[in-house]
Structures are given as structure tokens and as C-alpha cells.
């Protein structure tokens, strides 16, 4: 004969009952109709004329702004040539843009010792001269220095 008293727990019964009640009051996810995929009007305008491939935030001394690179020629109706600056309300070009015959696919901020600057990389097809040397612009271009 077993001399120890038998201890029963009601916790499993109550927790199972609570789980069944909770699940009976929820709807399955498939009961909701799927949402329609579309861009909101507020996001699309004023926008860029083609694909965006790179985004970064940089402060050029006038406050942080979103810099956008891609395949687009215009932003907000003005010519920007593959790269533009969005302040939150207006677009502006960076000089003449990227006149190297290709899309901007990368943007980064880097401090090479002379202060933070915005660099762009992409599929550029032309070269430029710097200090007597010919450089093919396949990797980066210092665009904007802060300060």
C-alpha cells in the first residue's frame, strides 16, 4: 500500500479550458479578404521618374536629408540625373547629378579624414580626369562634403 497522499493538480484542466475558450473567440487569418496592393498617392508624388536603387541619410550642413540614387532622370519634375536630395518636402539636384552615363546603385557616407562626405557607386560608363590620371567611375564619387 502506498502511504503517500495522492496530489492532483487542476492546472492542466483549467489551462486547457482557458485555451479552448480563447481560441474559440478568434477568427482564422484566412477569413479576412486580402488587401489590395497599391502605392498611396502621398508617397508617389512628388516622386522620381524611374527606379530607385539606393537610399541614405546625410547631413551636408543644412540638416539631415534623404539622398536617393537610381535610374531616374527627374525628381519632383526637375532634372537630377540619377541622384537627388529629398528634404521631406522638396527635391533638389546635387549639382548636375551623375553625368557618367549610368545608374546609381549604392550610396554611403564616409569620412576619409577630411570630414564626412556622400559617395555614390554604380554602373558608370564614362571616365574623368583627376590630377592628370584617368579614372573610371565604377566605384565611387565624392558628392557632398558636410559643413
C-alpha positions, 0 to 999 in steps of 0.5 A, spaced: 500 500 500 502 506 498 502 511 504 503 517 500 497 522 499 495 522 492 496 530 489 492 532 483 493 538 480 487 542 476 492 546 472 492 542 466 484 542 466 483 549 467 489 551 462 486 547 457 479 550 458 482 557 458 485 555 451 479 552 448 475 558 450 480 563 447 481 560 441 474 559 440 473 567 440 478 568 434 477 568 427 482 564 422 487 569 418 484 566 412 477 569 413 479 576 412 479 578 404 486 580 402 488 587 401 489 590 395 496 592 393 497 599 391 502 605 392 498 611 396 498 617 392 502 621 398 508 617 397 508 617 389 508 624 388 512 628 388 516 622 386 522 620 381 521 618 374 524 611 374 527 606 379 530 607 385 536 603 387 539 606 393 537 610 399 541 614 405 541 619 410 546 625 410 547 631 413 551 636 408 550 642 413 543 644 412 540 638 416 539 631 415 536 629 408 534 623 404 539 622 398 536 617 393 540 614 387 537 610 381 535 610 374 531 616 374 532 622 370 527 627 374 525 628 381 519 632 383 519 634 375 526 637 375 532 634 372 537 630 377 540 625 373 540 619 377 541 622 384 537 627 388 536 630 395 529 629 398 528 634 404 521 631 406 518 636 402 522 638 396 527 635 391 533 638 389 539 636 384 546 635 387 549 639 382 548 636 375 547 629 378 551 623 375 553 625 368 557 618 367 552 615 363 549 610 368 545 608 374 546 609 381 546 603 385 549 604 392 550 610 396 554 611 403 557 616 407 564 616 409 569 620 412 576 619 409 579 624 414 577 630 411 570 630 414 564 626 412 562 626 405 556 622 400 559 617 395 555 614 390 557 607 386 554 604 380 554 602 373 558 608 370 560 608 363 564 614 362 571 616 365 574 623 368 580 626 369 583 627 376 590 630 377 592 628 370 590 620 371 584 617 368 579 614 372 573 610 371 567 611 375 565 604 377 566 605 384 565 611 387 564 619 387 565 624 392 558 628 392 557 632 398 562 634 403 558 636 410 559 643 413 
